[in-house]
Each structure stands twice: as structure tokens, then as C-alpha cells.
Amino acid sequence: MKTTAPKKAATLHDVAREAGVSLITASRALSKPELVSEKTLERVKLAVDATGYLPNLLAGGLKSRKSQMIAGILPAVSVAQFLPTLQALTDTLAQAGYQLILGQSGYNQAREDALINTMISRRPDGLFMAGLVGSASARERLVQAGIPVVESWDYSDRPVDMLVGFSHLKVGGAIAGYFLSKGWKRVGMASADDHRARQRCEGFVATWGREVPTAFVPAPSGLALGRQALSQLLAQAPDLQAIYCSSDQMAQGVMIEAQARGLRVPQDLALCGFGNAEFSAHVEPALTTVSVDGRLIGELSARLILERCAGHTPQQPIVDIGFQILERASTAQSP
């Protein structure tokens, strides 16, 4: 078999040759276009298109000590709650000329540590974390790196650097308080096993005053695991009146399994989710859930990073955006 050697990447010399200008002129047209004539600039642009030239951002970054790259680490991009945050974060950073590079930890601490090491080695201008940095060693490395860091979708009064989030303990407590206000006595929880979901369960139990039947499934939770969780819960307590689910996706699975078993929602079993996923208002019955402004988290996180990149100290480095319970038909009182 014949092998084809990889095509050599175009260089600035190739662009200059194609445009019929000097190397200095080609460089100036790309870095400081206001210093060359419109005619020359157009010739260089056409040459860039013709040669497929891509500027060496790393070389430029070494000179300016700016990579124009922000690193982001998420447990999983498949988690619907994170999508508005990612969109807002990407849009806000792009408006300032920065690009977001993502990595997934898979809810695995060792993988998160490895990702942080890799990201730091690439010299990003900042780091966005969906969640808190999990290990003390990773926190120390980030402090030593001296780059802006925003932790999000969680809360701590001692973040690595900056934080935009909310308390999951308070979320759990608020849901338990809501269940108590409904007068339910026999309640349960269907939860993923990640740190934030477990915190909500802890907050629920603290407010409820005693342990309740709970089914834990691996994160990230979804529809199939929701069905599995309800099966586990009903095996523990067949007469449950209401269930809190750690995500709307899980709650949808619980709802499907309940209906498959002939249980009516909410007459026989009330359900509350978390995350206010797009579908939650449109299932039948519509799902009561906890709403968190994920887009605001993304916007504020980007602004804090950009402020630090500009050499300024944010006046409010820790922002608690709060949450709200959206009551819908899935927890309506029985007729």
C-alpha cells in the first residue's frame, strides 16, 4: 500500500508569497490590519484563504502571555442542567475574544485531577469548574498556577478563587419543607450518587427530621435509572405518597415506571424533580421542579474571569444566585 505523507501546514511565508508582499507586511496585516492599506489587507486575506493558513496562537500567546483560551471542566456534557451555562459562558467569552475548551471528568476524582493538570499545562487564561474542585492537591496546584478560577453550581465560602452557585443543602431543605407543607408523611428520594445530589439528600433529611427511604443510582442519572430507582423505593416502602428526584430526567423515568405500574401522578404518587429541564413543563402531568438560572451562572462566571484577566479584582468574587421551587401538576393535591 502507498502511504500519503501528511500535508505540510501553510506558513506565514506561504501567505506572503501568495499575496506578493513581504513577510513583515503579511504579519502586520494579520496582527495590526489598521496599519496596512485596504488593498493590501484584501490581498493577504485572499492569500490566507488560498493557502489555508492558521496563525500560531501558541507563539503569539508566548509573546503576550495570553492564550485567549479558557479551560472548562464538567462532570458530563450530557447533563441538561449545564447546557444553558455552557452556552452563556461560551457566548460571553467569545464576545471578548476568548475561546472555551472543555473536558469531562465523568464524576471521577482521579480524572478531574488529571484534567486540571492537563489544562494548567496548556497555560489557559482562566478555568471554569462545574462544581467545586474536589481534591486539596488540585486546589493547591491551581493557586500556584495563579490563573483566574471560577467554581460553579455549588457553594463554598472558601473557593479556590471565585464562585458562582448556590447551596445544595438549602435546596434539599427547601424541598423537604415543601413536602411538609403538603402534609405528606410517607416520602422517599431517588437520587444520583454524586456529591451535589447527595448534599441535597442531606439537606432534605436534616429538615425532615429523620431518614426516609432512598434509592441511589450512578451519576449521571437518566430515564432508565429513574425507573430502576422507583422499583427500589417501592420494594422498601410500597405506600409512598411523594418522591423527590435529584434530576428532572430521573423524575421522568420515575413517572413512566409509576404509570407502568398503574400509579397515577399525582393522585397516587406526587413527584418533584430538580433542574427545570426544558421538557419538565411539557410532560403530562407537568413536573414540579427546582429552577436554577444556569444561564446567569455562565454569564457571571465569564465576567468574573474576564475581569481578572484584565487585571482587576472583582468586588463580589462569591455570588449566590439562589433557586426557586416551581410548583406544577405533579405535586397537585389529590381531588
Buried (B, 14 or more C-beta within 10 A) or exposed (E): EEEEEEEEEBBBEBBBBBBEBEEEBBBBBBEEBEEBEEEBBEBBBEBBEEBEBEEEEEEBBEEEEBBBBBBBBBBBBEBBBBBBBBBBBBBBBEEBEBBBEBBBBBBEEEBBBBBBEEBBEEBBBBBBBBBBBBEEEBBEBBEEBEBBBBBBBBBEEEBBBBBBBBBBBBBBBBBBBBBBEBEBEEBBBBBBBBBBBBBBBBBBBEBBEEEBBBBBBEBBBBBBBBBBBBEBBBEEBEEBBBBBBBBBBBBBBBBBBBBEEEBEBBEBBBBBBBBBBEEBBEBEBBBBBBBBBBBBBBBBBBBBBBBBBEEEEBEEBBBBBBBEBBBBBBBBEEE
